[in-house]
Amino acid sequence: FHIHFPFLVTVFAASIDRQLSLTNLRYTFTFVKNIWKPKINRRIPFQSMSSITTSETPQESSVLDNTSKPTNNIATRKDGAYLVACHEDKYSELLNDKVANLKSLLNLNKDDEDVITDVYESPRKNFRMRANFNIWHDHPNRRFPSGAFYVMYDEAEKKVPCEIKVFPRGSLLLNQLMTSLWPLFETYPVLFNSLFEARFVTTLSQQAVITLCYKKPLSSDWQAAAELAATELNAKIVGRSRKLKLVAGGSETVLETLTVRDKQFKYLQMEGAFSQPNAIVCQKMIEWALDRTDDELSKNSDLLELYCGGGTFTAALAQNFRTVLATEISKASVALAQANFKENDIKNVKVVRLSSEEFTDAYVNKRPFKRLQEADVKLEDFDIRTVLVDPPRSGLDDATCELLSRFERIVYISCCPETLARDVAKLQATHTVQRAAAFDQFPYTHHLESGVYLVRNATAALSMPLDAVLSHRKDNSIVEDTEMIGIEDVLDDDEEDDEEEDGDENVSKKAKLH
């Protein structure tokens, strides 16, 4: 068949176009023959798969016993334990280095010795509530659970998959689910077919959601198997493929309970939405912001919060203020925030879906926004004295910094000390840093969550009219960073549902979550 079929195709081509030259006929025959040529050298006997050996060092390659030469198709398992290890004996040293770097960036080492820098440590292990893992296979043509494993990647060797057998930085529940999920792939093969990523989200209240990402569309068989697996794991399971999402085990949300000043706050966390990875440190972050704003000025005025997300800070800080006006660009996060306020019986918060740039435009009456009207928000009704911002890694744009300079107090939470220092340097034209904080959200890494509390100088003058800043602002939106790797965007609804509104420009359609 593989010999005669190309010849027949060539003859058929010649019968259609009699002008074909002998050379063209030869090229046609060669082309068709190469397409149908059996790739025997790629075929591996099924029984040989049992002889695959694995190695935990990059120098040792996995090989087949019945081949004399190693094949490039066999994956090399590199032990990734060093990527997720908890170096508890070096914890204090690593954290001190990060705090020293923060002080240096903020120029707090010499000139501002009176500025208190609060340092909040993390548990030494089992501190991370969520994690993402790629799924790697020993052999690309023979994919089954016993020949696959969880992987992460080293920044120094981004193309080398590192096997993760245990995750000591992850919560105990997360580790339990990692181990318990794998045998279910053998029991329900449909859950494993075309799987390329697994994401775990756990909570202090011992609830969990597992997201499984696939290269091929999901079927009704997947739904039935996932329901059974969700029951066995006592967790929610979400399946994602391109343009399709299925949920097993009920809704895709889990309930987290954070304790701040001996008071419990309940937060719904949705699959795909941002949540603080270190819940213990998150409680300390909220308490620090609460302490900074617990005074008479707050009780008799209003709070503006930009980048409110799902309302993590908002829900707790609402008790300090008369009213809170919170803004967030993601539709899903706005809905989640509203649900969280209802869950905690908070009634003095209004949430509007606006970016920081859009709020600045609205605040100076540059243009009207239908979304403000729909939320029944009139900016002139608010007496804003305090602003809380928790921007993405890229920090604040110039217009937002100029807007913040007009308010008496600023609480700035940041996941990037470098952009925090850049923005604080701008704000120091009108404000003074009175307190700083380091929150070790990410132990054993160079990443550091930080906070700065600024108070406006009594004699400060505005650097330039806000209208002038807006007119010169470049028309490029801030794109938030993401820890999520795999499918295009975790919040597909924001892309599909965003519509141009009367008086509005297009909302940034890819407000990715950091």
N, C-alpha and C positions, 0 to 999 in steps of 0.2 A: 504493500500500500504506500509506504513512504518513498518507494522508488518510482512507482507508476503515477501516483497522483500529481506530482509536479509536472510530469510530462504531459498529462492530459490537460492540465490547466494551461500549459504553454500552447498546446495545439488549439485549445478553445480561444485563447487570445489571438492567435494567428487567424482563425476563421472569422473573427470579428473585424480585425484590421489587417487586410491583406497587404498593406504597405509596410508591415514590420520587416525590418532587415534581419539578416541572419545573426548579426551581432546583438540586436535588440532581443531576438528570440533566446539567445544564449543567456543574456542577462536576466530575462524573465524567468527562465528555467532555474537558474542558480538562486535567484531571490526566493522563489516559491519553495525550492528544495530546502533552503536553510530554515525557512519558517517551520516546515513540517519535519525537519530532521530530529529524530528522537535524542533527547539529552540524557543518554545512558550514564554519562559520567556524574550526573547529579542525583541519580537514583540510589538510594541506600536501602538495603534489605531491612525489613521490619525487625527481624530477630536481632540485628546488630545493635539496636538501640539499647539493649540491656547491658551492653559492654561499654557505654559511655562513662568515662570517669571524669570527676570534677576536681578542680584545684582551687586553692585559696591564694595562690601567688601568681602574679602575672607571667612569671617565667615558665610555668608548667601549663601546657596546652592540653585540653581534653581531646582524646583521639579515639578512633574506632579500632578494636582489636584486629579486625580483618583487613585493615589497610596499612600499608607500609609507610605512607606519608600522612602527616596531619592535614586535615582539610580546613579551609578558612571558614566553612559554614558552621563549624562547631564553636559554640561560645566558650570563652574562658571565664570561669567564675573567679572574681577577685573579692577577697574578704573586705567588706565595707565597715567592719566593726570600728575602725579608727575614726570614721566619719561621724559616728553617733555616740562615741564613748563619753563618759562623764568623768573628767579628771578632777575628782573631788579634792585631792590634795593641792591642786593648783588654783582652785576656785577663787580664793581671796586675791591672789596675785593677779589673775586675769581681770577681775572686776576692778581692782585698784588702777590698773593700766587704762581701762576704759574711762573711769571717772577722771583720771588725770588728763586724758585727751579731751574730755568734755570741758573741763575747766580751762584748758589751754585755748580751745576754740572760742570760748566765751570771754576770754581775757579775765578770768576770775582768780588767777594765781597771785597777782601782785596788787593791782589797782583796786580790787573789790574784795579785800580780805574779810570785810564785815558781812558779805553776802553768804548766807548759810546754804550749803549744798547738802540736801538730804540724799542719803543713799539707801535704797531698798533692795535687799538681797532676794534671791530666788531659792526655792528648795534645790538641793544639790542634784537630785535625779527625779525622774517621773514627773517632771514639771510641765511638759508640753501636752496640750489637750487635742491637738490635731496634727496630721501629717499626711503627705502624699507620697506614694511609691509607684514607680513604673514596674511593669511586669516584663521580665526578660526570659527568653527560652534558650535552653541548651542547644537546640537545633531548630532552625527556622521552618523546616519542612515536617517536623514531627513534634507537634505542640500538644502537650498533655500536662496535667498538674505536677506529676512527679519529675518532670523535666523543666520546670520553670521556677522562678523565685522573685522576691521583692528586690528592687534595686534603687539606689540613689547614685548621684554622680558627684565626683570630686571636681571642684572648679579648676584644678590644675590639669585634670585629664577628663574633659567633658564628654568624650566619646567612649570612655571605658565604664561599663556598668559594674557597680560595686554591690555585692550581695548583702542584704540586710536580714540577718536571721532573728535578731532581737533588737528592740529599740529602747535602750535604757533611759533616754531622755523623754520618752513618751509616757503618758499616764499608764497606770496598771491596767485599766480597762482597755486602753488602746492596744497594749501588748497582748492581752487576752484575746481580743478580737482578731488581731493579726494571725495568731496561732490557730484559732478555732475556725476561721474562714476557709483555710486551705483545704482541709479534708472535705468540706462541702462541695468543692469543685469536682472531686471524684464522684461524690454522690449525685450531684446535679451538673453534668457536663455542659449543659446549655449556659450555665453561669460563667464558664471559663472560655468558651469559644470566642475568639477574636478579642479577648480582653487585653488591654494594654496599660491600664492604670487603675489603681485603687486608692481611694481617699478616705481617711478616717477622721471623724469629729466626735469627741467625747466631752462630757461635762462633769463638774464636781458632783452633780446630782445623779451620776451613774446612768445617764442616758447617752445614746450613741446613734449616729447615722453613718452608713458606709456608702460611698458612691463608687460605682464600677463603670468605667468608661470603655466603650467598644468601638472597633473599626467598622463593624457591620450592623445593619438595622436590628433592633430587638423584635422578638416575636411574642405571641401569647404564651408559648412554652416557657419563655424566660420569666414572664410575670408569675406563672404558677410555681415555678421552681424558687423564685425569689421570695415568694410569700412563705414557703416552707422553711427556707433558710433563715428568714427574718425571725420566724418563731423560735427556731433552735438557738439563734444568737441573742435573742431578746434585744434586737436593734432594728432600726429602719434601714432599708436598702433602696438606693436610688440607682437606676440604670440609665446611662446616657450614651446615645449614639448621635450621629449628625442629625440635627433638627428633631430629635425625639428624646423624651424623658419619661420613664416609667417609675412608679413609686410602689414599694412593697412594705407592709408593716404599718400602714396608716399614713399619716401626713409626713412631709419631709422635714418637719421641724422638731427640735428637741428643746427641753426646758433646762436652762442653767440657773443656778441660785448662787448669787454672790453676797457675801456678808460684809457690810461696811458700817463701822461704828455700832456693831452688835445688832444691826438691822438688816434683814434679808430683802434683797431685790431679785425679782424673777425676770429672766430674759429669755425670750424665744430666739433660738438660733436656727437659721434656715440653711439647708444644703446649698453650698455655693456662695453664700454671703460671708462677708468678713466678720471675724470674731477674734478677740485677743487670744493668741496661742497659749499664753501663760496666765491661767485664771487666778492663781494665788497673787502674782504680782499685779494683775489687773485690779484686784481689790485695793491694793495699796495705792495705785494710781488714782483711783476714784476718791479715796479718802484724802489724799494729798490735795487734790483740786477742791474738795469739799472744805477742807481746813482753810484754804486761801480765801474763800469767798463767804465765810461764816461770820458776818458782821451786820451792823445796822444799815450800812449803805446798801447791801444786797437786799435786805428785807424790804426796803422802800423803793427799789428800782427793779429794772428788768435785765435779763441776761440774753445776749445774742450768742448762739453757738453755730459756727460754720463747720461743715463736714461732720454732721452729727451721727452718720451711719445708722445703726439700729438703736441708737439712744442709750448707749452704755453709760456715758457720763451724764446725759440729760436727766435720766430717771432719778439719779441720786441727788444731783445739784438743784433740782426743781424745788426742793424744800427750803433752800436758802433765799429764793427770789420770789418777787411778786408774780412775775410771768416770765416764761422762757420762750424765745423765738428761735427755733432750730431750723437749719437748712441742710439739705442733702440732695445730690443730683440723681441718685439711683432710685427708680420707682420701687424696686423690691425692698430697698433699705428703708424708704419712707413708710411703706406699708408695715414693715417689721417694727419700726420705731413706734408707730401708732398702736400696734398690737401690744408692745411692751408697756406703753403708758397705761393702756387699759388693764393689763395684767397686774400692774402695781397701783391701780386706782389713782393715777396722777391726772389732774384736770387743769393744771395751769401751764400747759405746754401747747404750743402751736407749731406744726411742722409744715414746711413749704419745700417743694421740689425745685430748688434753685442751686446753681453753682455759686461759688464765692464771687466770681466775676459778674454773674447776673445779679446777685444781691447788691453789689456795689452800684451797678447801673440803676437798679430800682431805688436805692437809698438816696441818690442825688437826682431822682426824677428824670433820668436820661431817657427812659422809655417805660411804658406800662407793661405789666405782666398779668396775663389772664390767670395764671396759677395763684397769684396773690389774692385775686378776687375770689377764686373758687375756695380758697382756704379761709376766707373772711378775715384777711389780715390787712390792716391799715398801718403802715409804718409810722405815721405821725402819732398813733396812739401809744407808742412804746417810749418809755424813758430808759434808754439803754445806757448803762454806766460801765458794764463789764462785758468782755467778749472772751469766749473760749474757742480756741481753734485747735484742731487735730488734723492737719493736712497730710497729703501723701508725701512720699520721700522727696519729691521735687520742691516742696515748700510752697510759699505764697508768691503770687505775682505782685508787681509793683503797686498796682491800683488797690489791691487788698491790704497791703502794708500801709498805704496811705490812709485807707479807710480806718484801719485799727488805730492809727495814731490819733484819731479824734476822740477816742474813748478813754475813760479814766484808768481802767484796769484791764490787763490782758493776761489770760492764762493760756500759755502756748505749750501744747503737748506735741512731741515730735518723735518720729522713728528714725530720723537721720540727723545726727549732731551737726554735720557740715552745713546743711541747708538751714537748720535752726540758727546757727551762728551767723550765717549770712543775713537772715531776716532780722535777727535781734540787733545786728549792727545798724540796720536801717531804722529800726524802731527807737534806738537809743538817742536819736535826734530829738525825740519828744518824751521818752520814757526812761526810767531807771530800773535796772534789774534789782529786785529786792530779795528774791529767793530762787534757787535752782534745785533740781532733783534729778537723780539718776535711778532709773528703774531697770533692773536686770531681767528683761523679758526673755533674752536669748543667751543664756549661759554658755560658756565655752566657744563663743563666736565673737567677732569684732563688733557685732551689732549691739546698739544700746538705745533703749527708749528713754527719753529725757523730757523734763518740763522746766519752764521758766515762768516766773511771776513778775510782771512789769507794772509799775505805777507811773502815771503821767506826771511830769514835772509841772509845778504850779506856774512857772513862767514860760512854758514851752509854747512856741509858735508853730503853726502849720508850715511844713516845708514848701508846699505849693498847692494851689487850688486843686481839689480832687477832679474837677471837670477837665483840667489840663492834663492830668495823668491819664484819664480815660481816653482823651482824644489822641494821645500818643501811644497808647497801649497797643502792642502788637497783637494781631488777631490769631494767636495760637493758644489753644487751651492746654491746661495742665493734664497730663495723662498719668493716672495713678499706677504704681508698680503692683505686681501680683506675684504670690508664691505659688500660684496654681499653674501647672503645666499640663498640656494635653489638648483639650478641645478649645475652640476659638474664644468663647466668652461664657462665663458661668451664669450670666444673667441675660439669657436670650431675649427675655420679655422686653428689656429696655431697648434693644435694637429694633424689635418688631413694632413696638407700640408707640414710640416717640413720634409725635406729629407736630408740625409747625403750628403754633398757636397765634391768635391775633395779637400783634404787637410783640411777639417773641421771635427770636432767631432760633435756628435749630439747636436743640440741646445736644451737647456732646454725647454721641451715641455709644461710645465705648468708654464708659466710666468704669474702668477696670478696678478691681478692689485689691489694695495692697495687703 
